[in-house]
């Protein structure tokens, strides 16, 4: 289905009028880079057939309880994801966003519910990225023996993908020697250490206060996990921002001054790029 030229022209106009770009990204942002879509059990079990055979859904796998009851399985799942994210190349849409932001006086900031570190890999300023659910590239103690958070660079997971089980030693806490876990907000998680993400939030808010005409480009963020959408609305209501929402299934926007495009992230960004080129 082709995208409306009128909407694309309006999106190009919003980019030209903004003095700061906020990229607000959900899970759909990574699909065009080849990352799996965990929306629904069918997609999750297709990516992790061993968990499908065990009838274990995403919420059960992504739980501190699984680390406590079966560390090899939990780290099989997260270790596979860590290796996948390390090897993934961000798609061309990341570069388009950076190029548009470089034209703006205040540049760019990122708000994302993704834990994959793709924005850092794509060259976005790490000091302007807020990962509201944490990062798989950082670890913490499973028992929360301290508030320490450390990078996962030294951990090279070896995973039996068919069984979804870690084959080598799991990472341990450098303070107590107990099992380490990703510094990610999981389901039914009361022990996530949010110190790193809270610092990111403070830096993003300070940046927002300097922006006079913020534009949010929201990508692949649905209503099922509404963290990203709530942030977009915060920018619109508290900072007078405008919104370009790119989502293949839920593109609707509440204000006629904003733009909703029924497309995947890369398709929508490329179409806006062509519209921008036509105005230059």
C-alpha positions as CSV (number, residue, x, y, z in Angstrom):
1,X,0.0,0.0,0.0
2,X,1.5,3.4,-1.1
3,X,1.8,6.2,1.5
4,X,-0.1,9.4,1.0
5,X,2.0,12.1,-0.7
6,X,0.1,14.7,1.4
7,X,1.1,13.0,4.6
8,X,4.7,12.6,3.5
9,X,4.9,16.3,2.5
10,X,3.6,17.2,5.9
11,X,6.2,15.0,7.6
12,X,8.9,16.6,5.6
13,X,7.6,20.0,6.7
14,X,7.6,19.0,10.3
15,X,11.3,17.9,10.1
16,X,12.2,21.2,8.4
17,X,10.5,23.2,11.2
18,X,12.0,21.4,14.2
19,X,15.0,22.5,16.1
20,X,15.4,19.2,17.9
21,X,14.6,15.6,17.0
22,X,13.4,13.0,19.5
23,X,13.5,9.4,18.2
24,X,11.0,7.3,20.2
25,X,11.5,3.7,19.3
26,X,9.8,0.4,20.2
27,X,10.4,-3.1,19.1
28,X,9.3,-2.6,15.5
29,X,12.4,-0.4,15.0
30,X,14.6,-3.5,14.9
31,X,12.6,-5.7,12.6
32,X,14.1,-4.2,9.4
33,X,17.6,-5.0,10.8
34,X,16.5,-8.7,11.0
35,X,15.7,-8.8,14.7
36,X,12.9,-11.1,15.7
37,X,9.4,-9.8,16.6
38,X,8.3,-11.2,19.9
39,X,4.7,-9.9,19.4
40,X,2.5,-12.9,20.3
41,X,3.5,-16.4,21.2
42,X,3.8,-17.5,17.5
43,X,6.5,-15.0,16.7
44,X,8.4,-15.7,19.9
45,X,8.2,-19.5,19.6
46,X,9.3,-19.3,16.0
47,X,12.5,-17.4,17.1
48,X,13.0,-19.8,20.1
49,X,11.5,-23.2,19.2
50,X,12.8,-24.9,22.4
51,X,10.7,-22.5,24.4
52,X,7.8,-23.2,22.1
53,X,8.1,-26.9,22.8
54,X,8.1,-26.2,26.5
55,X,5.1,-23.8,26.0
56,X,7.1,-21.1,27.8
57,X,5.9,-17.6,26.7
58,X,8.0,-14.5,26.6
59,X,6.8,-13.2,30.0
60,X,8.0,-16.4,31.6
61,X,11.4,-16.5,29.9
62,X,12.0,-12.9,30.6
63,X,11.6,-13.2,34.3
64,X,14.0,-13.1,37.3
65,X,12.3,-16.3,38.5
66,X,13.7,-18.2,35.5
67,X,17.2,-17.1,36.4
68,X,16.6,-18.4,39.9
69,X,15.1,-21.7,38.9
70,X,17.0,-22.5,35.7
71,X,20.0,-20.2,35.1
72,X,21.2,-22.2,32.0
73,X,17.8,-21.7,30.3
74,X,17.5,-18.0,31.3
75,X,21.1,-17.3,30.1
76,X,20.5,-19.4,27.0
77,X,17.7,-17.0,26.1
78,X,19.4,-13.8,27.0
79,X,22.9,-15.0,25.9
80,X,21.5,-15.8,22.4
81,X,19.9,-12.3,22.3
82,X,23.1,-10.7,23.4
83,X,25.1,-12.4,20.7
84,X,22.4,-11.6,18.1
85,X,22.4,-7.9,19.0
86,X,26.2,-7.7,18.9
87,X,26.2,-9.1,15.4
88,X,23.3,-7.1,14.0
89,X,23.9,-4.2,11.6
90,X,21.4,-1.3,12.1
91,X,19.3,-0.7,9.0
92,X,19.6,2.4,6.9
93,X,16.8,4.2,8.7
94,X,19.1,4.9,11.6
95,X,21.4,6.9,9.3
96,X,18.5,8.9,7.9
97,X,17.4,9.9,11.4
98,X,21.0,11.0,12.3
99,X,21.3,13.0,9.1
100,X,18.0,14.9,9.7
101,X,19.0,15.6,13.3
102,X,22.4,17.0,12.2
103,X,20.5,19.8,10.4
104,X,18.7,20.8,13.6
105,X,20.3,23.3,16.1
106,X,19.7,21.1,19.1
107,X,20.4,17.8,17.4
108,X,18.9,14.5,18.5
109,X,17.9,12.5,21.6
110,X,16.6,9.0,21.8
111,X,13.9,7.4,24.0
112,X,13.6,3.6,23.5
113,X,12.1,0.6,25.2
114,X,14.5,-1.6,23.3
115,X,17.4,-3.2,25.2
116,X,19.5,-4.1,22.1
117,X,22.0,-1.1,22.0
118,X,21.3,-0.6,18.3
119,X,21.2,3.2,18.6
120,X,24.7,3.3,20.1
121,X,26.0,1.0,17.4
122,X,24.4,3.3,14.7
123,X,26.5,6.2,16.1
124,X,23.9,8.1,18.1
125,X,25.4,10.0,21.1
126,X,25.2,7.6,24.1
127,X,24.8,10.6,26.4
128,X,21.4,11.4,24.7
129,X,19.9,7.9,24.7
130,X,17.4,6.9,27.4
131,X,16.8,3.1,27.5
132,X,13.7,3.0,29.7
133,X,13.8,-0.8,30.1
134,X,17.6,-1.0,30.6
135,X,20.2,-2.7,28.4
136,X,21.3,-6.2,27.7
137,X,24.8,-4.9,27.3
138,X,24.9,-4.2,31.1
139,X,24.7,-6.6,34.0
140,X,23.7,-6.5,37.7
141,X,23.7,-9.0,40.6
142,X,20.6,-11.3,40.6
143,X,20.5,-11.0,44.4
144,X,21.0,-7.2,44.3
145,X,23.9,-7.4,46.7
146,X,24.7,-3.8,45.7
147,X,23.6,-1.1,43.3
148,X,26.4,-1.9,40.9
149,X,25.9,-2.1,37.2
150,X,28.7,-3.2,34.9
151,X,29.2,-3.8,31.2
152,X,28.7,-7.2,29.7
153,X,31.7,-6.9,27.3
154,X,33.7,-9.7,28.9
155,X,30.9,-12.2,28.6
156,X,30.9,-14.3,25.4
157,X,27.9,-16.6,25.6
158,X,28.1,-20.0,24.0
159,X,24.5,-21.2,23.5
160,X,22.9,-24.4,22.3
161,X,20.3,-22.7,20.2
162,X,18.2,-25.8,19.6
163,X,17.8,-26.3,23.4
164,X,18.1,-22.6,24.3
165,X,20.7,-23.4,27.0
166,X,23.9,-21.7,27.9
167,X,26.9,-24.0,27.5
168,X,29.7,-22.0,29.1
169,X,29.9,-20.4,32.5
170,X,27.3,-17.7,33.2
171,X,28.5,-14.3,34.3
172,X,28.9,-13.7,38.0
173,X,28.7,-10.6,40.3
174,X,32.2,-9.2,40.9
175,X,31.1,-8.3,44.5
176,X,29.5,-11.4,45.9
177,X,30.3,-14.1,43.3
178,X,26.6,-14.9,42.8
179,X,24.8,-15.2,39.5
180,X,24.6,-12.0,37.4
181,X,21.6,-11.1,35.2
182,X,21.0,-8.5,32.5
183,X,20.3,-5.0,33.8
184,X,16.9,-5.1,32.1
185,X,13.4,-4.5,33.6
186,X,11.8,-8.0,33.2
187,X,8.3,-9.2,34.0
188,X,7.4,-9.4,37.7
189,X,10.8,-7.8,38.4
190,X,11.2,-6.0,41.8
191,X,15.0,-6.0,41.8
192,X,15.9,-4.2,38.6
193,X,18.5,-1.6,39.4
194,X,17.3,1.5,37.5
195,X,20.2,3.9,38.5
196,X,21.7,3.9,35.0
197,X,18.3,4.5,33.2
198,X,17.4,7.2,35.8
199,X,20.5,9.1,34.9
200,X,19.7,8.8,31.2
201,X,16.2,10.1,31.9
202,X,17.6,13.2,33.7
203,X,20.0,14.0,30.8
204,X,17.1,13.7,28.3
205,X,14.9,15.9,30.3
206,X,17.6,18.6,30.6
207,X,18.1,18.4,26.8
208,X,14.3,18.7,26.2
209,X,14.2,21.9,28.2
210,X,16.5,23.6,25.7
211,X,14.5,22.6,22.7
212,X,11.9,25.2,21.4
213,X,10.3,23.2,18.6
214,X,10.7,19.4,19.3
215,X,9.7,16.8,16.8
216,X,9.1,13.2,17.9
217,X,9.5,10.5,15.2
218,X,8.0,7.5,16.8
219,X,8.8,4.1,15.3
220,X,7.4,0.6,15.8
221,X,5.8,1.4,19.2
222,X,2.4,-0.1,19.7
223,X,-0.2,0.2,22.5
224,X,0.4,-3.3,24.0
225,X,3.5,-2.0,25.8
226,X,2.8,1.7,25.9
227,X,6.0,3.1,27.4
228,X,7.1,4.8,24.2
229,X,3.7,6.2,23.3
230,X,3.4,7.7,26.8
231,X,6.7,9.4,26.3
232,X,5.7,10.8,22.9
233,X,2.5,12.2,24.5
234,X,4.6,13.8,27.3
235,X,6.7,15.7,24.7
236,X,3.6,16.8,22.9
237,X,1.7,18.0,26.0
238,X,4.6,19.3,28.1
239,X,7.0,20.7,25.5
240,X,4.7,21.7,22.6
241,X,6.1,19.0,20.3
242,X,4.8,17.6,17.1
243,X,4.6,13.9,16.2
244,X,5.4,11.6,13.2
245,X,4.1,8.1,14.1
246,X,5.3,5.3,11.9
247,X,3.6,2.0,12.7
248,X,2.2,-0.6,10.3
249,X,-0.8,-1.6,12.5
250,X,-1.5,1.4,14.8
251,X,-0.5,4.6,13.0
252,X,-3.4,6.8,14.2
253,X,-2.6,10.2,15.7
254,X,-5.0,12.4,17.7
255,X,-4.1,15.8,16.3
256,X,-4.4,16.8,12.6
257,X,-1.2,18.7,12.8
258,X,0.7,15.4,13.4
259,X,1.3,12.6,10.9
260,X,0.6,8.9,11.1
261,X,2.1,6.6,8.5
262,X,1.0,2.9,8.2
263,X,4.4,1.5,7.4
264,X,7.4,-0.3,8.9
265,X,10.2,1.8,10.3
266,X,12.5,1.6,7.3
267,X,9.8,2.0,4.7
268,X,8.3,5.0,6.4
269,X,11.7,6.7,6.9
270,X,12.8,6.1,3.3
271,X,9.5,7.6,2.0
272,X,9.9,10.7,4.2
273,X,13.5,10.9,2.9
274,X,12.3,11.0,-0.7
275,X,9.7,13.7,0.2
276,X,12.4,15.8,1.9
277,X,14.7,15.5,-1.2
278,X,11.9,16.8,-3.4
279,X,11.7,20.0,-1.3
280,X,15.5,20.7,-1.5
